[in-house]
Amino acid sequence: MSAQPKVVDLRSDTVTQPTAAMRAAMAAAPVGDDVFGDDPTVNALQERLAQALGFESALFMPTGTQSNLCGILAHCGRGDEYIVGQLAHTYRFEGGGAAVLGSVQPQPLTQDAGGQMALADIAAAVKPDDCHFARTRLLCLENTWNGHPMPEEYLQQASSLARSKGLAVHLDGARLFNAAVASRQAGETATASAKRICSYFDSVSVCFSKGLGAPIGSMLCGSRELIARAHRIRKMVGGGMRQVGVLAAAVDYALDHHVERLADDHALAQRLAQGLQGIDGLTVRSAQTNIVFVDVADGRGADLLAHLKAHGVWATGLIGLRFVTHLDVDAADIDHTLACIRAFFTQAGASADGAVAHRASHGAAVY
């Protein structure tokens, strides 16, 4: 039997497969029952990440959605509210969990193209201490935003404003390490850059199953008191797991081997974005980290996606076409993707030229 052709899966960096070495680390991990608190591998991972990012404590979660939920509910009580971007993941794409499960009201604000809420809008959204209003307790930000690292100046300004109003600040850092690699200073490691970003926040949720390539897992970092509250909430929402060290070992391996290599994913995204430049009918919107957004003219985005899938390239099209590079993609895959896209527009151009010639040969009045 002939081998199946490789699929170039650019839908998300969540599609990565554990490497052979990561699987070996998982198989060899010493484990215990984490609900009893005696899994040595997850305990060590929690301590490792908290220390690396500058926090007192950390708690392993199965998903980023649960990590953000536990963080928000640890900061806010029933009848409180959090300020968040209108298009932010914690508001728009996590099932309304804080409102449904915690009776915490979101106060969504308009964001600019970089995901930033205007500082004046944040200030105006903080409610006075009055029984008519929900109590504003928390500001939530997101980094990266559609592949863009959030500017450090904005992080500093927004967090300072929030604290001046008595608010805590939470970061949905699903791709924190991508942001860290893209915005690190000269001579700085990615982990040091991530710690600098985290210094503006009271809590941070970090995802391991995206660019870092672990099969599952996120971590909520914060103060000991906050993590103790989050631990109780995690239990309530079903996040207490048993021999979780098998999963924590994958994360440990990823932190050792997959953080600095995120720069390779960013370079591949740049390769894709640069290769798309100059193609009529395409507008490239982002390529600062590992995500490239592309707008397709004349409503042909769905046709392009179908053409790519027929040629073994998978992408998504919810907010324009989105291509995400990751550790299971290489330069040859990007070049194949570019060739498929160019072929689509070459065929479209040839079809359009043929239609024009046909109309000309039959006379304009017929059409």
LOLO-96415 format. One line per field, with one value per residue (C-alpha): x, y, z; residue number from 1. Coordinates in Angstrom, 3 decimals, always signed. Layout:
<nodes>
X <- X_... .
Y <- Y_... .
Z <- Z_... .
pos <- NUM_... .
</nodes>
This chain:
<nodes>
X <- +0.000_+1.228_+1.713_-0.908_+0.293_+1.178_-1.442_-0.078_-2.306_-2.175_-5.518_-3.929_-0.868_-3.126_-2.879_+0.721_+1.598_+3.854_+7.364_+8.938_+11.152_+8.149_+6.290_+9.303_+9.360_+5.658_+6.123_+8.961_+7.284_+6.912_+3.265_+0.920_-2.650_-2.827_-6.166_-4.300_-1.483_+1.136_+1.996_+5.688_+5.924_+3.030_+4.109_+7.570_+6.121_+3.878_+6.796_+9.032_+6.655_+5.657_+9.300_+10.186_+7.399_+7.761_+4.727_+4.302_+2.250_+0.732_-1.952_-2.079_-5.315_-6.463_-7.439_-6.883_-10.623_-10.666_-7.533_-9.041_-12.347_-10.706_-8.599_-11.570_-13.660_-10.738_-10.547_-14.293_-17.344_-21.039_-22.224_-18.730_-17.637_-14.515_-13.530_-12.567_-12.233_-15.295_-13.454_-11.275_-11.167_-12.233_-15.397_-16.323_-14.992_-15.216_-18.936_-19.724_-18.368_-17.703_-21.288_-22.931_-20.950_-19.816_-22.462_-19.618_-20.676_-18.381_-18.066_-16.856_-15.138_-14.271_-10.721_-8.502_-6.798_-4.036_-6.529_-6.079_-8.938_-8.550_-7.296_-10.024_-12.645_-11.209_-11.294_-14.854_-16.025_-15.016_-18.252_-18.598_-19.047_-22.829_-25.490_-26.900_-23.792_-21.849_-18.517_-15.672_-12.866_-10.692_-9.185_-8.490_-5.988_-4.780_-1.284_-0.689_-3.575_-4.299_-0.597_+0.518_+2.522_+0.866_+3.163_+4.863_+4.099_+0.400_+0.683_+2.332_-0.195_-3.264_-2.124_-1.155_-4.551_-6.356_-4.495_-5.113_-8.818_-8.447_-8.633_-6.560_-5.169_-5.337_-3.580_-4.927_-1.453_-2.470_+0.513_+2.593_+5.846_+5.207_+4.804_+7.960_+10.057_+8.788_+9.276_+12.390_+15.210_+18.756_+20.439_+17.285_+16.021_+12.429_+11.695_+13.146_+11.058_+7.952_+8.705_+9.013_+5.614_+4.060_+5.356_+2.434_-0.199_-1.655_-2.469_-1.551_-2.949_-0.329_-1.219_+1.119_-0.870_-0.340_+3.127_+4.892_+3.482_+2.293_-0.853_-2.797_-2.498_-2.491_-1.242_-2.733_-0.079_-0.649_-0.327_-0.659_-4.029_-5.348_-4.192_-5.768_-9.112_-8.572_-7.829_-11.258_-12.906_-10.988_-12.427_-15.968_-15.681_-14.234_-10.583_-9.184_-7.183_-5.285_-1.956_-1.516_+2.272_+2.069_+0.805_+3.063_+6.084_+5.120_+5.011_+8.372_+9.849_+8.255_+9.666_+13.125_+13.075_+10.269_+10.381_+13.341_+12.389_+9.200_+11.403_+11.432_+7.623_+7.738_+10.266_+8.013_+5.071_+7.199_+8.151_+4.479_+3.506_+6.324_+5.469_+1.882_+2.903_+2.082_-0.648_-3.615_-6.704_-4.856_-4.148_-1.864_-2.836_-0.465_+2.791_+4.493_+4.546_+3.208_-0.168_-0.845_-4.222_-5.168_-8.147_-9.348_-11.071_-14.426_-15.687_-13.383_-12.081_-14.254_-13.204_-9.547_-9.965_-11.619_-8.820_-6.171_-7.886_-8.083_-4.317_-3.576_-3.395_-5.773_-6.538_-9.471_-11.663_-13.624_-12.078_-10.391_-8.166_-5.868_-2.654_-0.796_+2.735_+3.976_+6.543_+4.938_+5.350_+8.578_+9.793_+8.785_+5.225_+5.110_+6.463_+3.820_+1.136_+2.389_+2.449_-1.158_-2.305_-0.520_-2.050_-5.531_-5.133_-3.449_-6.420_-8.846_-7.031_-7.062_-10.789_-11.462_-9.383_-11.266_-14.601_-13.539_-12.362_-15.614_-17.696_-15.590_-15.969_-19.762_-20.384_-21.131_-24.866_-25.330_-24.255 .
Y <- +0.000_+3.473_+5.924_+8.579_+12.048_+14.301_+16.784_+20.252_+21.192_+24.955_+25.266_+25.824_+25.109_+22.899_+20.091_+19.153_+15.566_+14.691_+13.964_+10.572_+12.074_+13.721_+10.407_+8.745_+11.395_+10.850_+7.087_+7.477_+10.067_+9.256_+9.823_+9.990_+11.090_+14.825_+15.193_+14.116_+16.465_+13.728_+13.608_+14.578_+15.456_+17.913_+19.398_+20.053_+21.522_+23.910_+25.087_+25.370_+27.540_+29.759_+30.495_+30.987_+33.517_+35.352_+34.111_+32.518_+29.567_+27.799_+25.217_+22.743_+22.712_+20.501_+23.437_+27.138_+27.755_+26.178_+28.050_+31.402_+30.507_+29.548_+32.702_+35.003_+33.302_+33.407_+37.182_+37.892_+36.870_+36.744_+40.164_+41.349_+42.180_+42.025_+44.380_+42.575_+43.142_+42.658_+40.039_+38.588_+34.835_+34.970_+36.831_+35.593_+32.052_+30.402_+29.738_+32.608_+30.478_+33.284_+34.531_+31.096_+29.387_+32.292_+34.997_+37.318_+39.981_+40.728_+44.365_+44.089_+47.078_+47.834_+46.951_+48.336_+46.190_+45.317_+44.106_+47.133_+48.730_+52.499_+53.484_+56.126_+53.459_+51.221_+54.074_+54.993_+51.377_+51.070_+51.373_+53.557_+51.878_+51.987_+49.315_+49.995_+48.605_+45.396_+45.749_+46.107_+43.831_+42.738_+43.734_+40.895_+41.220_+38.749_+38.105_+37.398_+39.088_+37.519_+36.795_+40.244_+40.584_+43.158_+46.205_+46.320_+50.026_+49.225_+46.410_+48.800_+51.582_+49.355_+47.481_+50.713_+52.211_+49.114_+49.082_+52.797_+51.918_+49.032_+46.296_+43.144_+42.283_+38.865_+37.769_+35.167_+34.110_+31.218_+32.052_+33.826_+32.249_+33.277_+36.836_+36.452_+35.214_+37.980_+40.833_+39.811_+42.260_+41.761_+38.866_+37.913_+34.338_+33.618_+32.605_+35.866_+37.789_+35.893_+36.730_+40.413_+40.317_+38.552_+41.192_+43.444_+40.910_+39.460_+36.200_+34.589_+31.589_+29.845_+27.207_+24.307_+22.557_+25.235_+26.258_+24.317_+21.097_+19.301_+17.193_+18.874_+21.392_+24.968_+26.579_+29.333_+31.355_+33.837_+34.454_+31.590_+32.926_+33.239_+29.745_+28.285_+29.784_+28.578_+25.062_+24.873_+26.175_+23.701_+20.896_+22.229_+22.372_+18.871_+19.718_+17.529_+14.777_+11.780_+10.587_+13.876_+13.593_+11.778_+15.049_+17.269_+15.379_+16.376_+19.999_+19.698_+18.349_+21.165_+23.815_+22.276_+21.822_+23.755_+27.319_+28.808_+26.928_+29.023_+31.418_+28.775_+28.882_+32.665_+32.463_+30.043_+32.405_+35.188_+32.910_+32.328_+35.991_+37.163_+34.550_+35.796_+39.384_+40.568_+38.015_+39.933_+39.343_+38.700_+41.012_+39.752_+41.100_+39.559_+37.680_+38.852_+35.471_+32.157_+33.282_+34.708_+36.224_+36.673_+38.483_+37.148_+39.527_+38.969_+36.440_+33.690_+32.666_+29.549_+28.479_+28.928_+26.862_+24.093_+24.223_+23.989_+21.084_+19.221_+19.599_+18.523_+21.927_+22.698_+26.211_+27.986_+30.845_+32.279_+35.776_+35.831_+32.916_+31.900_+29.927_+28.855_+27.452_+24.983_+22.289_+19.797_+22.183_+22.775_+24.983_+22.449_+22.503_+26.292_+26.205_+23.623_+25.859_+28.846_+26.830_+25.738_+29.306_+30.649_+27.894_+28.823_+32.441_+31.503_+29.300_+32.010_+34.544_+32.201_+31.591_+35.321_+35.954_+33.240_+34.737_+38.175_+36.701_+34.788_+37.907_+39.872_+37.210_+37.129_+40.843_+42.769_+43.006_+39.297_+39.740 .
Z <- +0.000_-0.849_+1.992_+2.477_+1.453_+4.351_+5.501_+6.228_+9.164_+9.697_+11.481_+14.893_+16.985_+19.130_+16.542_+17.373_+18.191_+21.155_+19.965_+20.598_+23.293_+24.951_+24.951_+26.562_+29.288_+29.915_+30.190_+32.675_+34.923_+38.640_+39.566_+42.512_+43.183_+42.576_+44.370_+47.489_+46.481_+46.230_+42.529_+42.593_+38.902_+38.875_+42.217_+40.822_+37.625_+39.533_+41.644_+38.571_+36.565_+39.486_+40.209_+36.528_+35.994_+39.297_+41.220_+44.633_+43.481_+40.473_+39.736_+36.847_+34.841_+31.964_+29.728_+29.247_+29.517_+32.969_+33.977_+33.004_+34.650_+37.938_+37.799_+37.245_+39.932_+42.375_+41.882_+41.746_+43.749_+42.927_+41.834_+40.893_+37.360_+35.229_+32.416_+29.231_+25.504_+23.330_+21.244_+24.012_+24.439_+28.092_+27.089_+23.623_+23.287_+26.719_+26.929_+29.305_+32.140_+34.624_+34.278_+34.125_+36.891_+39.069_+38.605_+37.630_+35.145_+32.197_+31.128_+27.505_+25.884_+22.277_+21.232_+18.503_+15.856_+18.343_+20.947_+23.186_+25.083_+25.343_+28.785_+29.033_+28.330_+31.045_+33.555_+32.606_+32.942_+36.598_+38.591_+41.678_+45.041_+44.981_+45.510_+42.034_+40.337_+40.129_+41.905_+39.416_+40.594_+37.691_+34.344_+31.883_+29.034_+26.402_+24.986_+22.143_+20.390_+16.988_+16.728_+17.905_+21.138_+23.370_+23.673_+27.051_+27.412_+27.155_+29.699_+32.113_+31.558_+31.727_+34.838_+36.609_+35.772_+37.019_+40.308_+40.817_+40.659_+43.118_+40.481_+40.075_+36.629_+34.934_+31.743_+29.384_+28.289_+26.070_+23.854_+26.486_+25.330_+21.727_+22.988_+25.068_+22.139_+19.854_+22.318_+24.262_+24.706_+23.444_+25.241_+27.114_+27.246_+26.350_+29.946_+31.297_+28.778_+29.888_+33.525_+32.625_+30.890_+33.874_+36.287_+35.309_+36.389_+39.568_+37.812_+34.512_+32.669_+30.491_+27.893_+27.057_+24.312_+21.671_+20.497_+23.234_+21.823_+24.959_+24.437_+27.233_+30.030_+31.248_+34.433_+36.571_+38.414_+41.209_+44.929_+47.409_+48.550_+45.001_+44.034_+47.180_+46.111_+42.554_+43.841_+45.463_+42.293_+40.137_+42.254_+41.798_+38.010_+37.734_+37.242_+39.993_+38.280_+39.591_+38.129_+36.326_+36.432_+33.091_+31.599_+33.675_+32.348_+28.807_+29.915_+31.645_+28.432_+26.440_+28.779_+28.394_+24.620_+22.905_+24.226_+22.370_+19.194_+18.959_+16.993_+14.239_+14.063_+13.835_+10.996_+9.100_+9.542_+8.100_+5.207_+4.490_+4.835_+2.587_-0.005_-0.115_-0.782_-4.283_-4.996_-6.382_-4.280_-1.013_+1.907_+4.685_+8.113_+10.638_+10.905_+14.103_+15.810_+14.504_+13.139_+9.687_+8.851_+5.213_+3.694_+0.345_-2.053_-3.770_-1.240_-2.496_+0.913_+1.133_-2.368_-1.462_+1.698_-0.308_-2.905_-0.176_+1.552_-1.747_-1.968_+1.601_+3.310_+6.161_+7.458_+9.087_+7.936_+10.865_+10.863_+7.520_+6.609_+9.460_+9.097_+12.256_+12.226_+14.834_+15.531_+13.128_+10.164_+8.239_+5.385_+2.745_+4.094_+3.851_+0.316_-0.636_+0.865_-1.103_-4.323_-3.763_-3.087_-6.157_-8.275_-7.049_-8.103_-11.368_-12.216_-11.141_-13.329_-16.301_-15.866_-15.678_-18.827_-20.656_-19.698_-20.953_-24.258_-24.636_-24.096_-26.557_-29.262_-28.918_-28.547_-25.424_-26.162_-25.567_-21.930 .
pos <- 1_2_3_4_5_6_7_8_9_10_11_12_13_14_15_16_17_18_19_20_21_22_23_24_25_26_27_28_29_30_31_32_33_34_35_36_37_38_39_40_41_42_43_44_45_46_47_48_49_50_51_52_53_54_55_56_57_58_59_60_61_62_63_64_65_66_67_68_69_70_71_72_73_74_75_76_77_78_79_80_81_82_83_84_85_86_87_88_89_90_91_92_93_94_95_96_97_98_99_100_101_102_103_104_105_106_107_108_109_110_111_112_113_114_115_116_117_118_119_120_121_122_123_124_125_126_127_128_129_130_131_132_133_134_135_136_137_138_139_140_141_142_143_144_145_146_147_148_149_150_151_152_153_154_155_156_157_158_159_160_161_162_163_164_165_166_167_168_169_170_171_172_173_174_175_176_177_178_179_180_181_182_183_184_185_186_187_188_189_190_191_192_193_194_195_196_197_198_199_200_201_202_203_204_205_206_207_208_209_210_211_212_213_214_215_216_217_218_219_220_221_222_223_224_225_226_227_228_229_230_231_232_233_234_235_236_237_238_239_240_241_242_243_244_245_246_247_248_249_250_251_252_253_254_255_256_257_258_259_260_261_262_263_264_265_266_267_268_269_270_271_272_273_274_275_276_277_278_279_280_281_282_283_284_285_286_287_288_289_290_291_292_293_294_295_296_297_298_299_300_301_302_303_304_305_306_307_308_309_310_311_312_313_314_315_316_317_318_319_320_321_322_323_324_325_326_327_328_329_330_331_332_333_334_335_336_337_338_339_340_341_342_343_344_345_346_347_348_349_350_351_352_353_354_355_356_357_358_359_360_361_362_363_364_365_366_367 .
</nodes>
